[in-house]
Amino acid sequence: MKSLVIKILKPTLQKHWIADLFFAIMRFICGMLLALDFGASKFGMPWTAESQNLDLFEVSAWFPEDVAAYGGIFAMAPVFFAWMGAFSEAVGGLFLAFGLKTRIASFLIMCTMLVAIFLQKWGQGTWGMLPAMGFLWVAGYNLYLGSGRFGFDYLLTKAIAKSKTSKS
């Protein structure tokens, strides 16, 4: 089980640290934007309600209705899928930003962005789909690369490997 966790967490390191730093900067900015701007509004955070002059209930209720409009399986359990989407954007965005369980967070973000592109933004043209496509691209390379040198996954796998060698 420990080896499976290490395989999922262990990041791919670039040849030069500057490349890892470049990827970490993009990962951090993208993850924070996703969490604070896109994910937080779906949870009905108070500062979002004030900025839109709406009740907190109105802000948090719009998203399940939006999800139900997708039809199919989404109409059967709109609250579940709304919370899953909000969770993957808010919590997954924070995990992505800090390089914690990067591949798992990236997978959840990719699933959410694919739904957003094909079921919500498709009729709005390329410009309407661009934010979701950008998050999809960033999540895609983080799914493959992991966090790199500048993330908590790197520190965790290093600590696990160190504890493994000290027991031997």
C-alpha positions as CSV (number, residue, x, y, z in Angstrom):
1,M,0.0,0.0,0.0
2,K,2.9,2.4,0.9
3,S,4.4,1.8,-2.6
4,L,1.2,2.7,-4.3
5,V,1.0,5.9,-2.3
6,I,4.5,6.8,-3.2
7,K,3.8,6.1,-6.9
8,I,0.9,8.4,-6.9
9,L,2.6,11.2,-4.8
10,K,6.2,11.0,-6.2
11,P,6.6,13.9,-8.6
12,T,8.6,13.8,-11.8
13,L,11.6,16.1,-11.4
14,Q,12.8,18.3,-14.2
15,K,16.5,18.3,-15.2
16,H,17.0,21.8,-13.9
17,W,15.4,23.3,-10.8
18,I,14.4,26.4,-12.6
19,A,11.9,24.4,-14.7
20,D,10.3,23.0,-11.6
21,L,10.1,26.5,-10.2
22,F,8.4,27.7,-13.4
23,F,5.9,24.9,-13.2
24,A,5.3,25.6,-9.5
25,I,4.6,29.3,-10.1
26,M,2.0,28.4,-12.7
27,R,0.5,25.6,-10.5
28,F,0.3,28.0,-7.5
29,I,-1.4,30.9,-9.5
30,C,-3.8,28.6,-11.2
31,G,-4.7,26.6,-8.1
32,M,-5.3,29.8,-6.1
33,L,-7.4,31.4,-8.8
34,L,-9.4,28.2,-9.1
35,A,-10.0,27.9,-5.4
36,L,-10.6,31.5,-4.5
37,D,-12.4,32.9,-7.5
38,F,-14.2,29.9,-9.1
39,G,-14.6,27.4,-6.2
40,A,-15.4,29.8,-3.4
41,S,-18.4,31.3,-5.3
42,K,-20.0,27.9,-5.6
43,F,-19.8,27.4,-1.8
44,G,-21.6,30.7,-1.3
45,M,-18.8,32.5,0.6
46,P,-20.0,35.7,2.3
47,W,-17.6,38.0,0.4
48,T,-19.1,36.7,-2.9
49,A,-22.7,37.4,-1.6
50,E,-21.8,41.0,-0.7
51,S,-20.2,41.7,-4.0
52,Q,-23.3,40.5,-5.9
53,N,-25.8,42.1,-3.4
54,L,-27.5,38.7,-2.9
55,D,-28.4,36.6,0.1
56,L,-26.0,33.9,1.1
57,F,-28.7,31.3,0.4
58,E,-29.3,32.7,-3.1
59,V,-25.6,32.4,-4.0
60,S,-25.2,28.9,-2.7
61,A,-28.5,27.7,-4.3
62,W,-27.7,28.7,-7.9
63,F,-25.1,26.1,-8.6
64,P,-27.2,22.9,-8.0
65,E,-29.9,24.4,-10.3
66,D,-27.2,25.0,-12.9
67,V,-26.0,21.4,-12.6
68,A,-29.5,20.0,-12.8
69,A,-29.9,21.7,-16.1
70,Y,-27.2,19.6,-17.6
71,G,-29.7,16.7,-17.6
72,G,-29.0,13.0,-17.4
73,I,-27.2,11.7,-14.3
74,F,-26.6,15.3,-13.2
75,A,-30.4,15.9,-13.0
76,M,-30.8,12.8,-10.8
77,A,-28.4,14.1,-8.1
78,P,-27.7,17.8,-8.7
79,V,-26.7,18.6,-5.1
80,F,-24.2,15.8,-5.0
81,F,-22.6,16.8,-8.3
82,A,-22.7,20.5,-7.4
83,W,-20.8,19.8,-4.2
84,M,-18.3,17.5,-6.0
85,G,-17.7,20.3,-8.5
86,A,-17.3,22.9,-5.9
87,F,-15.1,20.7,-3.8
88,S,-12.8,19.9,-6.7
89,E,-12.5,23.5,-7.6
90,A,-12.1,24.9,-4.1
91,V,-10.2,22.2,-2.2
92,G,-8.6,20.7,-5.3
93,G,-7.4,24.2,-6.3
94,L,-5.8,24.6,-2.9
95,F,-4.2,21.2,-3.1
96,L,-3.0,22.0,-6.6
97,A,-1.5,25.3,-5.5
98,F,0.5,23.8,-2.6
99,G,1.5,20.6,-4.5
100,L,-0.4,18.3,-2.0
101,K,-1.8,15.1,-3.6
102,T,-1.3,16.9,-6.9
103,R,-2.2,14.0,-9.2
104,I,-5.5,13.3,-7.3
105,A,-6.5,16.9,-7.2
106,S,-5.5,17.3,-10.9
107,F,-7.7,14.3,-11.9
108,L,-10.7,15.8,-10.0
109,I,-10.1,19.2,-11.6
110,M,-9.8,17.7,-15.1
111,C,-13.2,15.8,-14.6
112,T,-14.8,19.1,-13.4
113,M,-13.4,21.1,-16.3
114,L,-14.4,18.6,-18.9
115,V,-18.0,18.8,-17.6
116,A,-17.8,22.6,-17.6
117,I,-16.5,22.7,-21.2
118,F,-18.9,20.2,-22.7
119,L,-22.1,20.8,-20.7
120,Q,-22.0,24.4,-19.6
121,K,-19.7,26.4,-21.8
122,W,-19.9,24.6,-25.2
123,G,-22.5,27.0,-26.7
124,Q,-20.5,30.1,-25.7
125,G,-17.7,29.6,-28.2
126,T,-14.0,29.4,-27.5
127,W,-13.8,32.6,-25.5
128,G,-16.5,31.3,-23.1
129,M,-14.7,28.0,-22.7
130,L,-11.2,29.5,-22.3
131,P,-11.0,29.6,-18.5
132,A,-12.2,26.0,-18.1
133,M,-9.8,24.9,-20.9
134,G,-6.9,26.7,-19.2
135,F,-7.6,24.9,-15.9
136,L,-7.9,21.7,-17.8
137,W,-4.5,22.2,-19.5
138,V,-2.7,23.0,-16.2
139,A,-4.4,20.1,-14.4
140,G,-3.4,17.8,-17.4
141,Y,0.4,18.4,-17.1
142,N,0.2,18.3,-13.3
143,L,-1.5,14.9,-13.5
144,Y,1.5,13.7,-15.5
145,L,4.3,15.6,-13.7
146,G,3.0,15.8,-10.1
147,S,4.2,18.7,-8.0
148,G,7.9,18.8,-8.9
149,R,10.5,19.9,-6.4
150,F,8.4,22.8,-5.0
151,G,5.4,21.0,-3.5
152,F,4.4,19.1,-0.4
153,D,4.3,15.8,-2.4
154,Y,8.0,16.1,-2.9
155,L,8.6,16.6,0.8
156,L,6.2,13.8,1.7
157,T,7.8,11.2,-0.7
158,K,11.3,12.3,0.5
159,A,10.2,11.7,4.1
160,I,8.6,8.4,3.4
161,A,11.8,7.2,1.5
162,K,14.0,8.4,4.4
163,S,11.9,6.5,6.9
164,K,12.0,3.4,4.7
165,T,15.8,3.5,4.5
166,S,16.2,4.1,8.2
167,K,14.1,1.0,9.0
168,S,16.3,-1.2,6.8
